[in-house]
């Protein structure tokens, strides 16, 4: 692989600019991959899919870790809930990847598109949705509900992928009753656990291109820190608005996939 070609200034510059934007969006409601991955494919079409996913994963894991740390300074983090959700997500993400090799994700995309449109419509109509912690389940049952959400969306992440972070936020708000701010903080830590598990595989198989991953990491960290600060300062109403914008992007992405077949 020609490292000189990889490190030409303008492709690296734009890749890092998108890494900042992806970190900013992802730290608020998830969905940063919808920005970063397409940009990566456009700027470096000569790279294989595993190299792109692995390189982006290293940058995003570090950026998400910074966002999670920043949230933990201002938001009470329910670590037991996160442990259950994170382990379930990591295990089921691996299962999802396994199933993907036998079941084309294209079969599921029309169904997922309808479900995500439902998520957007529900969130838009319910103005009070996620504005404060209002638990719908017994607090003693929270870890088990979190494990179910982690398992379901971990499997989805391995099978299909796009928008997992945003759907995690919706799951913790809609099914359990956390506020958007609390759900965003929880989703960040769960994302780190699940993504770190897959990153071990990518590093072991030498798929990470560190000459691109390191500058991307710096920009993703800057974006993640900025986004998490904005979320904590501006609160649940702001996160809800960003969530709706990101979910609209996910809908457009899936609609395009369904139309092109």
N, C-alpha and C positions, 0 to 999 in steps of 0.2 A: 504494500500500500504506500503510495507516494505521500509522505508526510508534508513535503513542501506545498503540494497542491491543497492539502487539508488546511494549512495554516495561512492561505492567502487572506489578505486583510479584510476585504469587504464581506465575504461569506461569514467569517468569524464575527465581525462586527454585528451583522444582522442577527446571527444566531444568538449572540449574547443579549441583544436588544429584546428578542423574543423570549429569552430565558428570564429577563427581568419582568416582562409583562406576564409571563406564565406564573412566576413566583408570586406576583402581586395578586392575580386572580385566584390562584390555588390556595393561598393563605387565607382568603376570605371565605370562599364557599366550595373550593375544589374546582376541577375542570381545567387546570392549567395545561394538561396534555393536549387539549383541543387546540391550543395555540402553538405549543412547542413542537409536537410531533409533525404536523403538516409542514411547518416552516423548515424543519430538519430535512424532510424528504425533498422539498423544493430546492434548498440551498446545497444539499449534498446527495444528488440522485445516484451517484456512483456507489454509495455505501449500502451494505446489506441491511435488512430489517433488524436482525439481532444486534448489529453494531449500533444502529440508531437508538433502539429501545434501551440497550445497556448503558450507552453513554448518557442519554437523557435521564435514565433512572438514577445514576450516581448523583448527578447535579440536583435532581428534584428531591431525592431523599435527604440530602444535606439541607437544602432550602426549607423543606417541610419540617425538619427537626428544629431549625431556628424558629420557625413560626410557632411550633408546639411549645418550645421553651418560652417564647414571648407571651403566649396565651397563659401559660402556667403561672406567670408572675401576677396576673390580674384576675384570672378565672379559677374557681375551685375545680380541680381535676379529679374526677372519681376513678382512681387508679384501678380498683377492683373491676369496675365496669369495663374499663379499657382493656385490662388483661384478658378477660373473657372474649371480648369482641376481637381483639388483635390476634389471639391464638386461633380462633375459629376462622377469621378472615385469611390468615396465612395458610392454614391447612386446606381450606376449600378453594383458595386461589389455585393451588397446585392441582386439585381435583378438576377445576374448571379447564385448566390447560390440557389435562389429559383427555377430557371429554371432547375438547375442541378438535383434536386430531381425528375423531370419529364422527362428529356431528357438525356440519357446516354452520357457522354462526349466522350466515345469511338467512337460514330458515327461521331464526328467532327474531331477526331485526324488525320485521313488521309488528310483531307482538310487543316488543320493547318500545317501539316508537309510540304505539297507542298508550302504553303505561306511562311513559314520560310526559306525553301531552296531558294525561290525567293529573300527574303531579303538578305540572305548571298551572293548569286550570284551578286546581284545588287551592294552591298557594296564593294565586292571584285573587280569588274570590274571598278567601278568609283573611281579612285585613289584620286580624288580631293573632293570626297563626305564628307561633314561635316568638312572641314578644316577651314572654316570661316563662320560667320553669313552671309547668303545670302537669305533674306526673299523672299518666293514665293507668299506671300499674302500681302494685304494691312495691315500695322501695326495696324490700327484701328480694323481690324477683328481678330487679334491674339487671344484675349480671347475666341472667339467663336470657332475658330479652335482648340484651346487647350481643350475646353470643349468637343468637338467631339472626340478628341483623348482620353481624360480621360474617357469618357463614354464608348467608344468601348473597351478599354483595361481594364477598371474596370470590365465590363461585362465578358470579357475573364478571368480575374483574379478569379472572383467568379465561373465561369463555369468550367474552366480547370486549370489555375494557373501558371504552370512552365514558367519562362522566361518573366514574365510581365514587370519587370524593364528594361530588355534589349529591349523589343519591344516598351516601352515608349520612350527610347532614340532614336530608329529608327524613331518613329512617329514624334518626334519633329525635327529631322534632315531632314528626307525625305519629310514630308508633309509641314512643315512650313519653314524650311531652317536655323535652328539654327546650330551652330558648335557642334561637339561632346562634347566639354567641357561645353558649355552652356546647351546643352540638358541633360547631365549627372547631372548637378546641379539642373535643373528643375525637372527631374525625381525623384531625391532623395526626394525633398520636397513633391511632389505628392504622392510618396510611403508612406511617413510618415503619411500624412493625411488619405489615404485609409486604411492603416494597423492599425492605431490607432483606427479607427471606429470599426473594427472587434475585436480589443483587449479589448475594453470595454465589449463586449459580453463574451469573454473568462474569464475575471476577475470576472465578475458578476456571472458566472456559475462555478467558482472555478476550472477551467481547468489548470491553470498555476502552474507548479511545481517549486516553487521559489528556492528550494535547488539546482536545476540544472540551472534554468534561470539566477540566479545572477552571478555565475562564467562564464557562457556562455556570458552574457552581457559584462562583463569586457573584455573578449577576442575579442568579436565582435567589441566593441568600439575601441580597439587597432588596429584591422585589418582595420576598416573603416577609422580611422584617417590616417593610413599609406597609404592606397590605394588612398584616396582623395588627399593627399600630392603628391604622385607619379603622379597622373593624372594632377594636376595643374603644376607641375614642367616639365613634359615631353610632355604635350600638346596633340593636336588633333590627330596627327599621331599615337601616342602610344595608345590612347583610341580606335582608329579605329582597331588597331591590336588586342587588348584585346577583343573588341566587336566581331570580327570574330571568335576568339577562343571560346568565350562563346556561340555564336550562333551555332557553330559546335557541342558543347555539348548539346544544346537544340535539335538540329536535331537528334543526336544519341539517346537521351532520347525518343523523340516521335517515332522514327523508331522502337525502341525496344518495345514500348507500342503497336504500330500497328502490329508488327510481332507476338507478344505473344497473341494478340487478347484481 
